[in-house]
Amino acid sequence: MTNPTIILVRPQLPENIGMASRAMLNFGFTDMMVVAPRDEFPSVEAISASSGASDVIFPKAQVFDSLKPALKNFHYIVATSARPRDQAIGVLSPGESLRAMQQATARGDRVAVMFGPERTGLTNDDIIHANHILEFPTNPEFPSLNLAGSVLLFCYAWAQLHDGRLQESRPAFTDTASVESRDYFINRLLAALEENGFFKSAPMKPSLSRNIVQMISRANFSEQEIRTWQGIITNLLEKK
């Protein structure tokens, strides 16, 4: 699935362009367009702020003086905005918006997502070119997002939809102890508890022993952790 092109419309700070490029590359986006930047672009400040994602900026990013020429080769355009608009353009949730873009890319359309300037966002004149508005469900009392944050949020949502790696949990790496090591530890622990009078009555011992075995089995201790517990038992027995 082809990633949409990210279009930054009239960005004010080159540092924000650099941070947006970094957010893009974090999730595999490499196509950026910059429309009418306030300051000179590409710039040292933008490249420095990209923190290694400078390939997205130079020489790849295309720069345009106005929006219409930047959009001429696209088939499906999305505007990001959190401001109420008095226009006959649908405002879609992230899920609805992503599905619409997915359908567009599946039929071979070139898709672009527009992000407005930091202070004001996209204007009505910008939004009239869009097929729909994408609105993220932010705090209604403070809906404004940083430019790079907005780009990051969109790229993550798109990658989550299309990249299975973002939907798979990864357990922490551990060198899980063998059954032999675990059983040796359990037997030693139970013997130490027996010696110290933990089992107050004979009828309770089988049930308590099973509970202890189950707790240790569920813990999935590593070999190092088992060795640590063995050391604890040794220390306690020596102190006694």
Contacts in CASP RR format, 6 or more apart in sequence:
PFRMAT RR
TARGET T0000
AUTHOR 0000-0000-0000
METHOD contacts of the structure
MODEL  1
MTNPTIILVRPQLPENIGMASRAMLNFGFTDMMVVAPRDEFPSVEAISAS
SGASDVIFPKAQVFDSLKPALKNFHYIVATSARPRDQAIGVLSPGESLRA
MQQATARGDRVAVMFGPERTGLTNDDIIHANHILEFPTNPEFPSLNLAGS
VLLFCYAWAQLHDGRLQESRPAFTDTASVESRDYFINRLLAALEENGFFK
SAPMKPSLSRNIVQMISRANFSEQEIRTWQGIITNLLEKK
1 102 0 8 1.000
1 105 0 8 1.000
1 106 0 8 1.000
1 162 0 8 1.000
2 105 0 8 1.000
2 108 0 8 1.000
2 110 0 8 1.000
2 111 0 8 1.000
3 28 0 8 1.000
3 29 0 8 1.000
3 30 0 8 1.000
3 31 0 8 1.000
3 158 0 8 1.000
4 29 0 8 1.000
4 31 0 8 1.000
4 78 0 8 1.000
4 101 0 8 1.000
4 105 0 8 1.000
4 111 0 8 1.000
4 112 0 8 1.000
4 113 0 8 1.000
4 158 0 8 1.000
5 31 0 8 1.000
5 32 0 8 1.000
5 33 0 8 1.000
5 74 0 8 1.000
5 110 0 8 1.000
5 111 0 8 1.000
5 112 0 8 1.000
5 113 0 8 1.000
6 20 0 8 1.000
6 24 0 8 1.000
6 29 0 8 1.000
6 31 0 8 1.000
6 32 0 8 1.000
6 33 0 8 1.000
6 112 0 8 1.000
6 113 0 8 1.000
6 115 0 8 1.000
6 151 0 8 1.000
6 154 0 8 1.000
6 155 0 8 1.000
7 32 0 8 1.000
7 33 0 8 1.000
7 34 0 8 1.000
7 35 0 8 1.000
7 67 0 8 1.000
7 70 0 8 1.000
7 71 0 8 1.000
7 112 0 8 1.000
7 113 0 8 1.000
7 114 0 8 1.000
7 115 0 8 1.000
8 17 0 8 1.000
8 20 0 8 1.000
8 32 0 8 1.000
8 33 0 8 1.000
8 34 0 8 1.000
8 35 0 8 1.000
8 37 0 8 1.000
8 115 0 8 1.000
8 116 0 8 1.000
8 147 0 8 1.000
8 151 0 8 1.000
9 35 0 8 1.000
9 36 0 8 1.000
9 67 0 8 1.000
9 114 0 8 1.000
9 115 0 8 1.000
9 116 0 8 1.000
9 117 0 8 1.000
9 121 0 8 1.000
9 122 0 8 1.000
9 126 0 8 1.000
10 35 0 8 1.000
10 36 0 8 1.000
10 37 0 8 1.000
10 38 0 8 1.000
10 116 0 8 1.000
10 117 0 8 1.000
11 17 0 8 1.000
11 20 0 8 1.000
11 34 0 8 1.000
11 37 0 8 1.000
11 38 0 8 1.000
11 116 0 8 1.000
11 117 0 8 1.000
11 118 0 8 1.000
11 147 0 8 1.000
12 37 0 8 1.000
12 38 0 8 1.000
12 39 0 8 1.000
12 117 0 8 1.000
12 118 0 8 1.000
12 119 0 8 1.000
13 38 0 8 1.000
13 39 0 8 1.000
13 45 0 8 1.000
13 118 0 8 1.000
14 37 0 8 1.000
14 39 0 8 1.000
14 40 0 8 1.000
14 41 0 8 1.000
14 43 0 8 1.000
14 45 0 8 1.000
14 46 0 8 1.000
14 49 0 8 1.000
15 45 0 8 1.000
15 46 0 8 1.000
15 48 0 8 1.000
15 49 0 8 1.000
16 49 0 8 1.000
16 118 0 8 1.000
16 146 0 8 1.000
16 147 0 8 1.000
16 148 0 8 1.000
17 34 0 8 1.000
17 37 0 8 1.000
17 41 0 8 1.000
17 46 0 8 1.000
17 49 0 8 1.000
17 57 0 8 1.000
18 46 0 8 1.000
18 47 0 8 1.000
18 48 0 8 1.000
18 49 0 8 1.000
18 50 0 8 1.000
18 53 0 8 1.000
18 57 0 8 1.000
18 148 0 8 1.000
19 49 0 8 1.000
19 50 0 8 1.000
19 51 0 8 1.000
19 147 0 8 1.000
19 148 0 8 1.000
19 149 0 8 1.000
20 32 0 8 1.000
20 115 0 8 1.000
20 147 0 8 1.000
20 148 0 8 1.000
20 149 0 8 1.000
20 151 0 8 1.000
20 152 0 8 1.000
21 32 0 8 1.000
21 46 0 8 1.000
21 50 0 8 1.000
21 53 0 8 1.000
21 54 0 8 1.000
21 56 0 8 1.000
21 57 0 8 1.000
21 61 0 8 1.000
22 49 0 8 1.000
22 50 0 8 1.000
22 51 0 8 1.000
22 52 0 8 1.000
22 53 0 8 1.000
22 148 0 8 1.000
23 148 0 8 1.000
23 149 0 8 1.000
23 151 0 8 1.000
23 152 0 8 1.000
23 155 0 8 1.000
24 30 0 8 1.000
24 32 0 8 1.000
24 53 0 8 1.000
24 56 0 8 1.000
24 151 0 8 1.000
24 155 0 8 1.000
25 50 0 8 1.000
25 52 0 8 1.000
25 53 0 8 1.000
25 55 0 8 1.000
25 56 0 8 1.000
26 53 0 8 1.000
26 152 0 8 1.000
26 155 0 8 1.000
26 156 0 8 1.000
27 155 0 8 1.000
27 156 0 8 1.000
27 158 0 8 1.000
27 159 0 8 1.000
27 163 0 8 1.000
28 155 0 8 1.000
28 159 0 8 1.000
29 56 0 8 1.000
29 155 0 8 1.000
29 158 0 8 1.000
30 55 0 8 1.000
30 56 0 8 1.000
30 60 0 8 1.000
31 60 0 8 1.000
32 56 0 8 1.000
32 57 0 8 1.000
32 60 0 8 1.000
32 61 0 8 1.000
32 62 0 8 1.000
33 61 0 8 1.000
33 62 0 8 1.000
33 63 0 8 1.000
33 64 0 8 1.000
33 70 0 8 1.000
33 112 0 8 1.000
34 41 0 8 1.000
34 61 0 8 1.000
34 62 0 8 1.000
34 63 0 8 1.000
34 64 0 8 1.000
35 63 0 8 1.000
35 64 0 8 1.000
35 65 0 8 1.000
35 66 0 8 1.000
35 67 0 8 1.000
35 70 0 8 1.000
36 64 0 8 1.000
36 65 0 8 1.000
36 66 0 8 1.000
36 67 0 8 1.000
37 63 0 8 1.000
38 117 0 8 1.000
39 45 0 8 1.000
41 63 0 8 1.000
42 57 0 8 1.000
42 58 0 8 1.000
42 61 0 8 1.000
42 63 0 8 1.000
46 57 0 8 1.000
47 54 0 8 1.000
47 57 0 8 1.000
47 58 0 8 1.000
50 56 0 8 1.000
50 57 0 8 1.000
62 70 0 8 1.000
64 70 0 8 1.000
67 114 0 8 1.000
67 126 0 8 1.000
67 129 0 8 1.000
68 129 0 8 1.000
71 77 0 8 1.000
71 112 0 8 1.000
71 129 0 8 1.000
73 110 0 8 1.000
74 109 0 8 1.000
74 110 0 8 1.000
74 111 0 8 1.000
74 112 0 8 1.000
75 104 0 8 1.000
75 108 0 8 1.000
75 109 0 8 1.000
75 110 0 8 1.000
75 111 0 8 1.000
76 100 0 8 1.000
76 101 0 8 1.000
76 104 0 8 1.000
76 109 0 8 1.000
76 110 0 8 1.000
76 111 0 8 1.000
76 112 0 8 1.000
76 131 0 8 1.000
77 111 0 8 1.000
77 112 0 8 1.000
77 113 0 8 1.000
77 114 0 8 1.000
77 129 0 8 1.000
77 130 0 8 1.000
77 131 0 8 1.000
78 97 0 8 1.000
78 100 0 8 1.000
78 101 0 8 1.000
78 111 0 8 1.000
78 112 0 8 1.000
78 113 0 8 1.000
78 114 0 8 1.000
78 130 0 8 1.000
78 131 0 8 1.000
78 132 0 8 1.000
78 133 0 8 1.000
78 134 0 8 1.000
79 89 0 8 1.000
79 114 0 8 1.000
79 122 0 8 1.000
79 126 0 8 1.000
79 127 0 8 1.000
79 129 0 8 1.000
79 130 0 8 1.000
79 132 0 8 1.000
79 133 0 8 1.000
79 134 0 8 1.000
80 113 0 8 1.000
80 114 0 8 1.000
80 115 0 8 1.000
80 116 0 8 1.000
80 122 0 8 1.000
80 133 0 8 1.000
80 134 0 8 1.000
80 135 0 8 1.000
80 136 0 8 1.000
80 150 0 8 1.000
80 154 0 8 1.000
81 121 0 8 1.000
81 122 0 8 1.000
81 127 0 8 1.000
81 133 0 8 1.000
81 134 0 8 1.000
81 135 0 8 1.000
82 135 0 8 1.000
82 136 0 8 1.000
82 138 0 8 1.000
82 143 0 8 1.000
82 144 0 8 1.000
82 145 0 8 1.000
83 121 0 8 1.000
83 143 0 8 1.000
85 91 0 8 1.000
85 124 0 8 1.000
85 127 0 8 1.000
85 133 0 8 1.000
86 124 0 8 1.000
87 124 0 8 1.000
87 127 0 8 1.000
87 128 0 8 1.000
89 127 0 8 1.000
89 128 0 8 1.000
89 130 0 8 1.000
89 131 0 8 1.000
89 132 0 8 1.000
89 133 0 8 1.000
90 132 0 8 1.000
90 133 0 8 1.000
91 132 0 8 1.000
91 133 0 8 1.000
91 135 0 8 1.000
92 100 0 8 1.000
92 132 0 8 1.000
92 133 0 8 1.000
92 134 0 8 1.000
92 135 0 8 1.000
93 135 0 8 1.000
93 137 0 8 1.000
94 134 0 8 1.000
94 136 0 8 1.000
94 137 0 8 1.000
94 157 0 8 1.000
95 157 0 8 1.000
97 132 0 8 1.000
97 134 0 8 1.000
98 157 0 8 1.000
98 158 0 8 1.000
98 161 0 8 1.000
100 131 0 8 1.000
100 132 0 8 1.000
101 111 0 8 1.000
101 113 0 8 1.000
101 158 0 8 1.000
102 161 0 8 1.000
102 162 0 8 1.000
104 111 0 8 1.000
105 111 0 8 1.000
113 134 0 8 1.000
113 154 0 8 1.000
114 122 0 8 1.000
114 126 0 8 1.000
114 129 0 8 1.000
114 130 0 8 1.000
115 121 0 8 1.000
115 122 0 8 1.000
115 147 0 8 1.000
115 150 0 8 1.000
115 151 0 8 1.000
116 122 0 8 1.000
116 126 0 8 1.000
116 147 0 8 1.000
117 147 0 8 1.000
118 146 0 8 1.000
118 147 0 8 1.000
127 133 0 8 1.000
134 154 0 8 1.000
136 145 0 8 1.000
136 150 0 8 1.000
136 153 0 8 1.000
138 144 0 8 1.000
138 145 0 8 1.000
145 153 0 8 1.000
156 166 0 8 1.000
159 166 0 8 1.000
160 166 0 8 1.000
160 167 0 8 1.000
174 220 0 8 1.000
174 222 0 8 1.000
175 222 0 8 1.000
175 223 0 8 1.000
175 224 0 8 1.000
176 220 0 8 1.000
176 221 0 8 1.000
176 222 0 8 1.000
176 223 0 8 1.000
177 185 0 8 1.000
177 221 0 8 1.000
177 222 0 8 1.000
177 223 0 8 1.000
177 225 0 8 1.000
177 226 0 8 1.000
178 223 0 8 1.000
181 223 0 8 1.000
181 226 0 8 1.000
182 216 0 8 1.000
182 217 0 8 1.000
182 221 0 8 1.000
182 226 0 8 1.000
185 216 0 8 1.000
185 226 0 8 1.000
185 229 0 8 1.000
185 230 0 8 1.000
185 233 0 8 1.000
186 212 0 8 1.000
186 213 0 8 1.000
186 216 0 8 1.000
188 230 0 8 1.000
188 233 0 8 1.000
189 212 0 8 1.000
189 216 0 8 1.000
189 229 0 8 1.000
189 233 0 8 1.000
190 209 0 8 1.000
190 212 0 8 1.000
192 233 0 8 1.000
192 236 0 8 1.000
192 237 0 8 1.000
193 199 0 8 1.000
193 212 0 8 1.000
194 205 0 8 1.000
196 240 0 8 1.000
198 208 0 8 1.000
199 205 0 8 1.000
199 208 0 8 1.000
199 209 0 8 1.000
221 229 0 8 1.000
END
